[in-house]
Amino acid sequence: MPRFACATLSSGSKWTHDSLFNHEPEGAVACLQSLCVYPEFRKMGIAKALVKHLVKHIEDNHNGVTNMCFVCEAHLIPAYRRMGFTYVGPADPSCLSGEESSQWYDMEYRVPASPKDSE
Ligand SMILES: CC(C)(COP(=O)(O)OP(=O)(O)OC[C@H]1O[C@@H](n2cnc3c(N)ncnc32)[C@H](O)[C@@H]1OP(=O)(O)O)[C@@H](O)C(=O)NCCC(=O)NCCS
């Protein structure tokens, strides 16, 4: 498969390094942990399709998830904005152990409330 994405649920309010290792099934925040497309398949819309699929999966299988969060580097902020994500601000450097040389930024998507939530 030329692409890969995975996510965990967290009880925090945004992406943290801890959320990489701890999946909390009752958490309300979906943390996108990894999104990668093999170099030879890039710029073909595959990452966009994967993100769209993940968002739809969360919306359709809601289960109380309110936000989807992740961190990215500056050059990808405009692309994620075009996919519907909101720029939150610079990520806390301490949340990126081992990646200190890069500046990362928090992004989020607010999951629309589902009619099922009020049942
Ligand atoms: C970033 C990555 C996942 C993009 O995958 P891709 O399949 O080439 O992306 P897509 O073709 O679906 O492009 C989606 C959008 O991102 C933009 N984009 C893709 N790569 C980009 C880059 N390197 N810099 C800036 N924008 C980029 C595209 O122009 C497109 O924008 P659009 O709204 O105008 O269509 C891929 O380059 C990758 O695996 N990189 C290494 C790992 C990585 O950085 N992952 C992201 C972690 S947050």
The ligand as a Gaussian input file, in Angstrom:
#p B3LYP/6-31G(d) Opt

LIG

0 1
 C        2.642000      15.462000       3.335000
 C        2.202000      14.253000       2.516000
 C        1.429000      13.263000       3.391000
 C        1.290000      14.752000       1.369000
 O        0.818000      13.622000       0.629000
 P        0.267000      13.780000      -0.859000
 O       -0.508000      12.536000      -1.191000
 O        1.351000      14.154000      -1.774000
 O       -0.734000      15.034000      -0.701000
 P       -1.930000      15.373000      -1.698000
 O       -1.518000      15.108000      -3.114000
 O       -3.195000      14.711000      -1.241000
 O       -2.041000      16.933000      -1.514000
 C       -2.962000      17.507000      -0.589000
 C       -2.688000      18.996000      -0.534000
 O       -1.430000      19.207000       0.120000
 C       -0.569000      19.990000      -0.707000
 N        0.787000      19.500000      -0.485000
 C        1.218000      18.238000      -0.678000
 N        2.524000      18.146000      -0.378000
 C        2.910000      19.383000       0.019000
 C        4.140000      19.929000       0.459000
 N        5.265000      19.188000       0.548000
 N        4.186000      21.234000       0.803000
 C        3.059000      22.011000       0.715000
 N        1.850000      21.546000       0.312000
 C        1.794000      20.245000      -0.044000
 C       -1.057000      19.762000      -2.113000
 O       -0.749000      20.863000      -2.950000
 C       -2.557000      19.637000      -1.908000
 O       -3.163000      20.898000      -1.823000
 P       -4.527000      21.281000      -2.611000
 O       -5.518000      21.605000      -1.559000
 O       -4.150000      22.443000      -3.406000
 O       -4.930000      20.090000      -3.429000
 C        3.432000      13.532000       1.870000
 O        4.228000      14.506000       1.217000
 C        4.291000      12.804000       2.904000
 O        4.054000      11.624000       3.170000
 N        5.294000      13.494000       3.469000
 C        6.191000      12.908000       4.484000
 C        5.469000      12.702000       5.805000
 C        4.783000      13.981000       6.285000
 O        5.336000      15.062000       6.271000
 N        3.529000      13.784000       6.745000
 C        2.697000      14.878000       7.228000
 C        2.692000      14.900000       8.708000
 S        1.610000      16.192000       9.322000

